[in-house]
């Protein structure tokens, strides 16, 4: 089972990387691009062979994300089962 975790800065948190990319895109002629935000995507697999069920896998992914992958003070995250 493949899990995808997407981590993004919370609304209202300054995103200097997103701002720089947005500015660069506009200078390349993409004037209609606004509010660029940069995040990260982490994918990992949890083998079915270990008997991990979908809900348990999501719970484990949430625990891993809260403990390591995201800074809960400034970031939000979403989890999806990809396959």
ChimeraX attribute file (.defattr): number of C-alpha atoms within 10 A of each C-alpha:
attribute: neighborCount
match mode: 1-to-1
recipient: residues
	/A:1	15
	/A:2	14
	/A:3	18
	/A:4	18
	/A:5	22
	/A:6	17
	/A:7	21
	/A:8	19
	/A:9	20
	/A:10	15
	/A:11	11
	/A:12	7
	/A:13	11
	/A:14	12
	/A:15	17
	/A:16	12
	/A:17	13
	/A:18	16
	/A:19	16
	/A:20	13
	/A:21	17
	/A:22	20
	/A:23	17
	/A:24	13
	/A:25	16
	/A:26	14
	/A:27	10
	/A:28	9
	/A:29	9
	/A:30	12
	/A:31	12
	/A:32	8
	/A:33	12
	/A:34	14
	/A:35	11
	/A:36	15
	/A:37	18
	/A:38	14
	/A:39	14
	/A:40	12
	/A:41	13
	/A:42	12
	/A:43	13
	/A:44	13
	/A:45	13
	/A:46	16
	/A:47	12
	/A:48	12
	/A:49	7
	/A:50	7
	/A:51	10
	/A:52	14
	/A:53	12
	/A:54	14
	/A:55	10
	/A:56	11
	/A:57	20
	/A:58	18
	/A:59	12
	/A:60	14
	/A:61	22
	/A:62	18
	/A:63	12
	/A:64	13
	/A:65	21
	/A:66	15
	/A:67	11
	/A:68	10
	/A:69	19
	/A:70	20
	/A:71	15
	/A:72	15
	/A:73	9
	/A:74	13
	/A:75	16
	/A:76	17
	/A:77	20
	/A:78	13
	/A:79	18
	/A:80	13
	/A:81	17
	/A:82	12
	/A:83	8
